[in-house]
């Protein structure tokens, strides 16, 4: 089927919209991680870091989609350790999960200890180090989204368009999410806790322990809603205190 003929079919756009929405939902944890990482960069470099990291990650995602036969082959068991069979996908999820757990734990420790960083120290190497982390973790997060795309849609062209659209949405909203997290320390701690939980889930998934993601996203949404109410309550209390000072 030709490209023009494919995109002249109504069902193509239904599949495209559905897959794009799922890609955006699956990319929420990615946006949070990117927001945490780029917060360590100087203010002037944060947007550049987000756009560059996500753009490089987009290229790798498209390459993954073009190598669909290889991606499908990643679910074939490679090694068996203590009765557990690990495929290429399992090993990637295990490595990514461990990295995410370590990274989140270190970030939480730094936050609790209130460690200050000098933005001028190792500025160039630090920038590319963060870009590398964004790309590596995006590839780990991409596995689920790419495998989901393969299971939902038969045509690679639709998958690529959906991934590009979802990545554009991520680029547009990553800055706002990053600024919001940076302004509210409690939200940053909550986001780090989410990432720690996602890291644990990735490790569990590599051992074939399936946890329905719907429960995870519901827990994240509920916790976020509660924290938003707390922020609103604190803002209201601070406003009342300021008004009392003015009246006195």
DABEL-V319690 format. One record per backbone hydrogen bond with DSSP energy under -0.5 kcal/mol. CO is the residue of the C=O (numbers start at 0). NH is the residue of the N-H. Records with the same first field share a line. If there is no record, write none. Layout:
CO=NH, NH
//
This chain:
1=5
2=6
4=7
5=8
8=11, 12
9=12, 13
10=14
11=15
12=16
13=17
14=18
15=19
16=20
17=21
18=22
19=23
20=24
21=25
22=26
24=27
26=30
27=31
28=32
29=33
30=34
31=35
32=36
33=37
34=38
36=39
37=40
41=44, 45
42=45, 46
44=48
45=49
46=50
47=51
48=52
49=53
50=54
51=55
52=56
53=57
54=58
55=59
56=60
57=61
58=62
59=63
60=64
61=65
62=66
64=67
66=69, 70
67=71
68=72
69=73
70=73
71=74
72=75
73=87, 88
75=87
78=85
80=83
82=84
83=80, 85
85=77, 78
86=90
87=91
88=92
89=93
90=94
91=95
92=96
93=97
94=98
95=99
96=100
97=101
98=102
99=103
100=104
101=105
102=106
103=107
104=108
105=109
106=110
107=111
108=112
109=113, 114
116=118
117=120
119=121, 122
121=125
122=126
123=127
124=128
125=129
126=130
127=131
128=132
129=133
130=134
131=135
132=136
133=137
134=138
135=139
136=140
137=141
138=142
139=142, 143
140=144
141=145
142=146
143=147
144=148
145=149
146=150
147=151
148=152
154=158
155=159
156=160
157=161
158=162
159=163
160=164
161=165
162=166
163=167
164=168
165=169
166=170
167=171
168=172
169=173
170=174
172=176
173=177
174=178
175=179
176=180
177=181
178=182
179=183
182=184
183=186, 187
184=188
185=189
186=190
187=191
188=192
189=193
190=194
191=195
192=196
193=197
194=198
195=199
196=200
197=201
198=202
199=203
200=204
201=205
202=206
203=206, 208
204=207
207=209
208=210
209=211
211=214, 215
212=216
213=217
214=218
215=219
216=220
217=221
218=222
219=223
220=224
221=225
222=226
223=227
224=228
225=229
226=230
227=231
228=232
229=233
230=234
231=235
232=236
233=237
234=238
235=239
236=240
237=241
238=242
239=243
240=244
241=245
242=246
243=247
//
